[in-house]
């Protein structure tokens, strides 16, 4: 029983970190969410089906990969160059370090815009590229948050169903 309480506590902490990781890029939100669900699954407090675990495991991997590709995809849709993509990545890191928490939003936008301007794009072209990068970043946040909410839902419903 004490190990169940320890696993449940660690699982709930991981679920919380999963939600935070949806908004803070340095935290691997999808991984934390799935780890929390697994930890809760291995307690005597919850009953979560194998199908749910496998499905959410696959979705976790797909969202993790997509999270890295979406800002690049958004920049490409915004007619951005490789410089804009690199600028968005550097802007994201700089934003996290120097202007938390708003730097996560402003950094990629500013980085893509500055990189495109530095490489001879017009203001309009640079803005379009930056907005594409920003849209990709927001889509990644939405996917990660949706996964975090789903894992919390399945963990709580697994605990409720398992209640005598």
C-alpha positions, 0 to 999 in steps of 0.5 A, a space after each residue: 500500500 505505501 508503494 501505491 501511494 508513492 506511485 500515485 503521488 509521482 503519477 499525479 506530479 507527472 500529470 501536472 508537469 505534463 500540463 505545464 510542459 504543454 506551455 513551457 517548451 523546455 519540459 517534455 510535456 507529452 512524456 511527463 503526461 504518459 509517464 504519469 498515466 503509466 505510474 497511476 496504472 501500476 497502482 492499486 488505485 486505477 484500472 486503465 486498459 491496455 488499449 488506452 495505454 498503447 494508443 496514448 503511447 503512440 499518440 505521445 510519440 507522434 505529438 512529440 515528433 510533430 511538436 518539433 516539426 510544426 514551427 518549421 511547417 508553419 514557417 514553410 507555409 508562411 513562405 519562410 526560408 531556412 534562415 527564418 526557421 533557424 531564426 525562429 529556433 534561436 528566438 525560442 531559446 533566447 525567449 525562454 532564457 531572457 524573457 520567460 514566460 512570454 519569451 516562448 511566444 515572442 521569441 520565435 516570432 521575433 527570431 523568424 522576422 529578424 532572420 528573414 529581414 537580415 536575409 533581404 526579405 521585405 517587411 511583409 515577407 518577413 512578417 508572413 514567415 514569422 506568423 507561420 512559425 508562430 502558428 506552428 508553435 501554437 498548434 504544437 501547444 494545442 496538441 500537447 495540452 489536448 494530450 495532457 488533458 486526455 491523460 488526466 481524463 483517463 487517469 481519473 476515470 481509471 481511478 473512479 471506475 476502480 473505486 469499490 
